[in-house]
Structure formats: structure tokens, C-alpha cells
């Protein structure tokens, strides 16, 4: 009888490989042979990173095998560029666990050609950057005018006037933050942001991120605690940008956690990675939003809806983590809280990343 699933996979326009735990290829489809010029017979038993030349696959598969979370099987990573048919093509890499009955056997590696979408994203990013810059100049004038009026340059304000100008000032602050986030995201997506990965003390990263939010947590009646191992190896990270990611995750947790709740910041040591987690006892995220939560302008409606950002913080966080060669994901249950986790490579003393 024809093995229809295998036939269908072999004819997909995505490059597909199945590897064992040691990253060795046990199967590939026909498009992968066309893309990399290696036949199934010649590739079998070789490392998938060796056959494809894509070194990002090493930490991707290590993370997948280490986690083994079957309910979140697909891990998307940074794009890679491959010269194919005399043209540069952009591919998105993904990996999923392959299981037979209850036994773990290996991983499915998928490379999807996203060249057309990548070109569209670049155009959109350039447009957003231009609009944001154009928006910033008049916004600065509005902020300056509001501040001048609030100081009484046109006379004293009554109580109602002060309330109105306070509301305008708050809206200006939100708009300024939105413009800053749009520009930051545009820089990251265009590849102009610089990640200076150095050996960093992970405990110091957590302390720096938690410190400014302690008072806010106390004022809301929320317990903000940290759980760190006694000894942590150095992580390869850009200190300031990593603190920004942690601060953003903790700030989100504060927005979605009620008084009496708890937010816990944890660090776990893996074989090649450090795993940073921010766990809250808040309202949780509805299932239909969990796959979209790291996309731009996604705001959760329903019980998890809160007044605040424009849905860019998690998108920026994902871009920063990805630029470090890491991964970010969420586990959540409505009414039982959420846990956001991201991984960074350990620093290798010989100067290479893990």
C-alpha cells in the first residue's frame, strides 16, 4: 500500500529533514535534495547542520530535545539566507518533535521559503520608520505646548482644566512610547540594531530588572520574588537589551495580576542555555491568543484585557531574544496565570556562543 503521508511530505515545497537525537539525518524530502544538492542516500547518517550549512540548527535542536514539550512542538527561529537558483532566498526554520506512540524518536526540521514575505516586511518596516519619524516632530511640539500651558503661561487653570491637561499629558506620554517602540521594532527588523553579546552575570540581570518594579509591585499588593540557583554560569547577552526584555515581561505580569497575587522570576540552567522565566498568578491568556501573543499589535481581549500598551512590547522582546540566538514562548491557563520563558546561550570561554 502507498505510504500517502510520506509521498505528500516528499512533494512539499518546503525542505524537510527528520533527524535522530544526535542531529543525524534519517530522512529528507525531494525539495531538500534540490535545495542543498545532497541525495537522501548521501545525507543519511550525516549531521543536518553539516548538510545544510545552517549552524542555527544546532541550538534549535538542542533546545527542542531538552524541553520535549509536546503541546508546543514547533519552535520558529531567525531567518536564514540560502543561494538557490542564482538568487538569495530567505527561509524560516522550524522544528518539531517526532514521536511514535509514546516514545520520542527525533525531530522534524522544516525550512519554508519566505523570500516574498521578507521583501514585503522590509517595505512595511521602512514605511513605519518614516511615518514614526514624521510623527515624532509634531508630537514633541504638542508635549512642549501642553507643559507650557500647565505651568500657567496663559493664566491659572481651574480644577477641571488641570484634569484635562493631565489627561492630555498622559495620552502624549503613551503616544511617545508608541513612537519609540515603533522605531525600535523597525530598527530590529531591518537588522540595524546591534547586539553586543558579552559574558554577563544572569543574577545581576534579574536584580537590575526587578529593582525598579519592586515599589510598583508593593503599591499594588503583589509579591515580586526571585528564585535563582546558588551558582549560575555566565550568559552571552547584551546587558541593557536583556534587562529591557525582563522588565517588559515583569511589567506585563504586573498589569495582569491582581492584588494578593505573586510574580516569580526564575532562572534555570540547561546544557547549552540559561532559561529565564517570569511566572504570574494572574488571569491567564485565552487559548486563541497564545499563538499570536508575540505578533505586532496583538492585544488580548476578554478577561486578560488591560489598558496600556499598543501590543509591541512582546514583539520587540521576541526580536531581541531571537537576535541573541534564543527563543521565547508562553505557557498559560485562563484563571491560573502565565509563564513567559526565554532562553539565551551560555557564554563559551573560547569566545563562541553556546
C-alpha positions, 0 to 999 in steps of 0.5 A: 500500500502507498505510504500517502503521508510520506509521498505528500511530505516528499512533494512539499515545497518546503525542505524537510529533514527528520533527524535522530537525537544526535542531529543525524539525518534519517530522512529528507524530502525531494525539495531538500535534495534540490535545495542543498544538492545532497541525495537522501542516500548521501545525507543519511547518517550525516549531521543536518547542520553539516548538510545544510550549512545552517549552524542555527540548527544546532541550538534549535535542536538542542533546545527542542530535545531538552524541553520535549514539550509536546503541546508546543512542538514547533519552535520558529527561529531567525531567518536564514539566507540560502543561494538557490537558483542564482538568487538569495532566498530567505527561509524560516526554520522550524522544528518539531518533535517526532514521536511514535506512540509514546516514545520520542524518536527525533525531530522534524526540521522544516525550512519554508521559503519566505523570500516574498514575505521578507521583501514585503516586511522590509517595505512595511518596516521602512514605511513605519520608520518614516511615518514614526519619524514624521510623527515624532516632530509634531508630537514633541511640539504638542508635549512642549505646548501642553507643559507650557500651558500647565505651568500657567503661561496663559493664566491659572487653570481651574480644577477641571482644566488641570484634569484635562491637561493631565489627561492630555499629558498622559495620552502624549506620554503613551503616544511617545512610547508608541513612537519609540517602540515603533522605531525600535521594532523597525530598527530590529527588523531591518537588522540595524540594531546591534547586539553586543553579546558579552559574558554577563552575570544572569543574577545581576540581570534579574536584580537590575530588572526587578529593582525598579518594579519592586515599589510598583509591585508593593503599591499594588499588593503583589509579591515580586520574588526571585528564585535563582540557583546558588551558582549560575554560569555566565550568559552571552547577552547584551546587558541593557537589551536583556534587562529591557526584555525582563522588565517588559515581561515583569511589567506585563505580569504586573498589569495582569495580576491582581492584588494578593497575587505573586510574580516569580522570576526564575532562572534555570540552567540547561546544557547549552542555555540559561532559561529565564522565566517570569511566572504570574498568578494572574488571569491567564491568556485565552487559548486563541491568543497564545499563538499570536501573543508575540505578533505586532499589535496583538492585544488580548481581549476578554478577561486578560484585557488591560489598558496600556500598551499598543501590543509591541512590547512582546514583539520587540522582546521576541526580536531581541531574544531571537537576535541573541540566538534564543527563543521565547514562548508562553505557557498559560491557563485562563484563571491560573496565570502565565509563564513567559520563558526565554532562553539565551546561550551560555557564554563559551570561554573560547569566545563562541556562543553556546 
